[in-house]
Amino acid sequence: TIIANQPAERNWRIRVDGHTDDQPIRSGRYSSNWELSSARASSVVEALIRNGIPRERIVAAGFADTQPAAPGTSNEARQQNRRIEVTVADF
């Protein structure tokens, strides 16, 4: 891939951020929205690694409901807030 083939002297990273809506999780699988958002980010990171992105170039972060993309409590707003954001940057 283009990202994986960057020159070694470039200090690039991929940051994968997981987010949730403001509803408390009601699942036996995850104990909190923090855990769910971290699991979302980790799943994407694992897929990127399987597809050739070097492990040392990836960071996963879970933000739960602390950084909403859409204000409000409507179903539409909550759907927008359940998301993954991927950022590629030089550090």
N, C-alpha and C positions, 0 to 999 in steps of 0.2 A: 504494500500500500504506500501511498505517498507519505503519509505520516510516519510510518515505520522506517522509511528509507531516508530520513533527514540526516544531515552530516552529524558526526559524533560531537563536534565542537559546539553545536547549538544546544542550549540548555532548555529544551522544550518539555512541557508537561501537559497531560490531559487531566482535567479535573471533572469528575462526574459527581453531580449533586443530586441527591434524592430528596423529594419533598412530599408532604401529605396535605390533606385538607385539615380543617379544624375539628373534625369529628373524632372523638376517642375511638381507638381501634376496638373492634368487637370480635377478635379472632383468637383462637387458641394458639395459632402459630406465632404471632407476634405479641409481645406484652405491652408495647407502647407504640405511638407514632414515631418516636425516635428510632426504635428498632426497625419498624417498617421502612422508614425513609433510608436508613443505612442499608437494609437488605436490597432495596431497589437499586441504589447506587452500586452495591457490590455485584449484583447480577449483571449490570452493564459492563463493569470492569472485567468480570470473568469472560464475558463474550468478546470484549476487545482483545484480551490476552489470547484467547483461543484463535482469534483472527490475525495474530501476528504482531500486536502492539507490545513492545517490551514492558515487562512488569515494573521496572524501575522508573518508567515514564508516566505512571498513572496514579492518581489520588482519588479515593472515594470519600465522600462526605455525606452525612445525613443531617437534614435541617428540620425534620418534622414539619410543624405548621408555622415556623417562625418567620418565613419569608414568602408570604402569599404573593402569587402573580396577579390574582384578581381579588378585589375587595368584595366583601359581602358574604352572605351565607346561602345564596341560591344554589340550586343543583349545578347550574352552569359555572358559577364561580368555584365551587368545590371541585368540579371536574378539572378546571384549569389549574388548580393548585396541586392536584395529584400528578406530579410530573418528575421528569429527569431533565437536568440541564447539563450539557457537555461544553466545556470550554477548553480550547487549545491555545496555549500561550508560551512565549519565551519567558524564562525567569532569569 
